[in-house]
Each structure stands twice: as C-alpha cells, then as structure tokens.
Amino acid sequence: MANYAWVLGVRPGYEDEYKKRHDEIWPEMTRDLRAAGIRNYNIFRHGLTLFGYFECDDLPAAIEAMGKSEANKRWGEWMAPIMVIDTDPATKFPYLLPLMFHQD
C-alpha cells in the first residue's frame, strides 16, 4: 500500500460550499473511488488551501479508472468553479507531493 498527497485550493468565499458539497458527496462518486482502489481518502482545509491524502496500491490503474468514471467527470465539472485546480499535464491528476517523512 502506498500513500499519496496533493494540494489544491478553494476559491475565496466558497469555503462553506466546498464543505457542503463534500458532506453531500454523491454515492456514485464514492463507489467509483473505492472501485478504483482509492481508500482512506481525506481532505483537510487550511484557509483556502486544500490538502488531500489517500492510499492506493496501483496509482496508474486508479487514475485510469477515475478517468473513465462518469461520476468523476460530472464531479470535476461541478467543483471546478469553486476550486483552484493545478493538475499535472502528463497524468491529468493533481500534482502529487513527495513524501518527506513517515513514522508508523
């Protein structure tokens, strides 16, 4: 199992809306995340900065599966107006943060 993290942003004034949308996340979205092998997915917010953490055994396969997910496509379109999204053009996935330290 490998762990991954990303940083994105929420646009000013949309902090509460971002939280509300995740409180009401679509069942098909969480189903597709699980089916893609993404688990223990957490998103934290500090001001306008979003920090995501998840675990996955096969990241390339998970990215491919989520790229084929209709729910993920609709979710991305719905969230785009309230977020600042910086994605890696090679993966079409948020830039992943390099691990600097780990302790069990």
N, C-alpha and C positions, 0 to 999 in steps of 0.2 A: 504494500500500500504506500502510495506517495501522497504528499500533501502539497497544495498549491495555494497561492495568494495573488490577489490583484488589487489595484487601486483605481477607482473611478470617482466621479463627482456627481453631486446633485445640484441642480441649478438653484440659485438663491430664491427663496420664497416657496420652494417645493418640498421642503423637508418633511412636513406633515403628510403631504400627498404621497411621497415616496414610501413612508412608513405604512400608510393606509393601504396602498396597493399591495404591499408585501404581507400585510395582515390578512388580506383577502386574496392571496395568490390562487390562481386557477388550479384546480386539481389535475388537469391535463398537463400543466407545466411541471408540477412536482413529480407526476408519473413519468414524464419524459426524462427529467433529470435522473431519477432513480434508474430507469431503463438504460440510460447512457452510462451508468456506473458511477455517477457522482453522488457522494454521500457526505454526511457530516458537514453540510454546506451552511455557512454562517456569514452574515453580512453585518458589519459594525459601521457606525457613523460617528465621525468627529467633525463637528461643524458641517462643512459642505463636502468633506472627504468621506468616501465610502471605501471600506476595506473588506474584501471578500476572502474567505478561506474555505477550502473544500478538500476532500480526499478522493482519490481515484486511482484505480490500478492501471488503466490504459488511457492516458490522456488523449492521444491522437484519435482513438476509436470514439471516445466521449465527444470530442469536438466534431467529429464527422457525424455522429448520431444526432447531436443537437443542431447541426447544420441542416439536417433533413426533417427536423421537427416543425410541424405547422404551428404548434402552440408556442414554440420558442420564437418563430418568425413574428407571430402576432404580438407576443410579449415585448419583443425588441422594438417593434413599431410603436406600441403603446407607451413604452417607457422612454423612448428617445427624446421626446420634447422636454422631459423634466430632468434629464441627465446630461452630464458631460462625459462622453464615451471616447476613450482612446484605445483603439484596437491595433494589434499587430497585423499589418497587411499580409504577411505570409500565412498566418493562421486564421485570420478573421475572428480572433478571440482577444479579449483584453490582454495586454502585456502582463506576463507573469513575473512576480517578484522573486529574485534569487534568495534562497534560504541563507541566512547569516549565522543562525544559531538554533540548536534544537536540544531540548532536555526532556527525557521521559520521566 
